[in-house]
Amino acid sequence: MGPPAGRSQPHRRVNHNWELPFGKGRQFVSTGPLSHIIGNWNITGIWTLSTGEKFTAISAAGVSNSAGGGGDRPNRLKNGNLPTSERTIDRWFDLTAWASPALFNYGNSGRGILVGPGNVNVDFGLQREFPFGESKRVQFRWEIFNAFNRANFTTPNSSIGNALAGVISNSAPAPARLMQLGLKIYF
């Protein structure tokens, strides 16, 4: 089962767990006091990258005079998606790509032809296990969620004829960088 219709799909999700090559039983600095300080650390991470959600341009004013009013589609004159280098949160798509249809007519613009901003999220973890006794150990973990503190934006206002059309005014409801420490005892 995938995400709800209209939501972005993760195109890449990469998980990793890297045992640093230092410490007892590892490739480098495997003996001596330094091996006890810098040894047995692991770095973990989850990288999630997804393209933007597809969305539809609508007319700010209902001109078709259909039941319910509003939500009419405008006439599409050209593509409407700006090149990546020209997109900003103040101008995400080309407003000149649409025109209002004639009164009592429907526009020809299709559904889901515009693409919103993509999402990037990186979670990191740093952990180490400290053995004591024959079968006991303590695990220390430091986890960082949204490690790069990146704001992921929602789709822009798509109401053609509205003063805020093409403007992104919200970020996705996700927390800013969040860190936590954990200590786990295995016995």
C-alpha positions, 0 to 999 in steps of 0.5 A, spaced: 500 500 500 502 506 498 501 513 500 494 517 499 493 519 492 496 526 490 502 525 496 509 524 493 512 517 493 519 516 496 524 515 490 530 513 494 530 511 501 537 508 503 539 505 510 546 504 512 550 502 518 557 503 518 562 500 523 567 505 524 574 501 523 577 502 530 577 498 536 578 491 539 577 486 533 577 492 528 582 493 522 585 500 525 587 501 533 585 495 535 590 495 541 592 500 547 588 505 551 586 509 544 582 503 542 578 503 548 576 511 547 575 511 539 573 504 538 567 500 537 563 506 534 557 505 529 554 510 525 547 509 522 542 513 518 536 513 514 536 518 507 529 519 504 528 523 498 522 524 494 519 528 488 514 533 489 506 532 489 503 533 483 497 538 483 492 542 479 491 549 477 484 552 479 481 558 477 480 563 483 473 565 480 468 560 478 466 562 471 462 555 468 456 557 473 456 549 475 453 547 481 457 548 487 461 554 484 469 555 484 474 550 483 473 551 475 480 549 471 483 555 467 485 554 460 492 552 459 496 556 454 503 553 455 507 548 460 506 552 467 512 548 470 518 553 471 525 550 470 528 548 477 533 554 477 527 559 476 523 556 482 522 560 488 517 560 494 515 566 492 514 564 484 513 556 484 510 556 477 509 560 471 502 564 472 502 566 465 501 559 463 493 560 464 488 564 462 481 565 465 476 561 460 470 565 457 464 566 461 459 559 462 465 555 459 470 550 462 477 551 462 482 545 458 487 545 463 489 538 466 489 535 473 496 534 476 500 537 471 504 541 476 509 538 480 510 541 487 517 541 491 520 535 493 522 532 500 529 530 503 530 528 510 536 525 513 536 521 520 543 520 523 545 515 529 551 514 533 552 508 537 557 505 541 557 498 546 561 498 552 561 490 554 562 488 561 562 481 564 561 475 560 555 477 557 553 484 559 553 490 555 551 497 555 549 501 549 549 508 548 545 512 542 545 519 540 540 520 534 539 526 530 532 526 526 532 531 520 539 532 521 540 538 516 534 541 519 531 542 512 524 545 511 520 541 506 515 545 503 508 544 501 505 545 495 504 552 493 497 556 492 494 554 485 488 558 485 489 562 478 487 569 479 488 569 487 494 574 489 498 568 492 498 564 486 504 560 485 506 562 492 509 557 498 506 559 504 507 553 509 512 547 510 510 540 511 508 539 518 515 535 521 519 537 526 525 541 526 532 538 528 530 533 534 536 530 538 535 524 543 540 520 547 539 513 549 542 508 554 540 501 554 543 495 558 543 488 555 543 483 561 
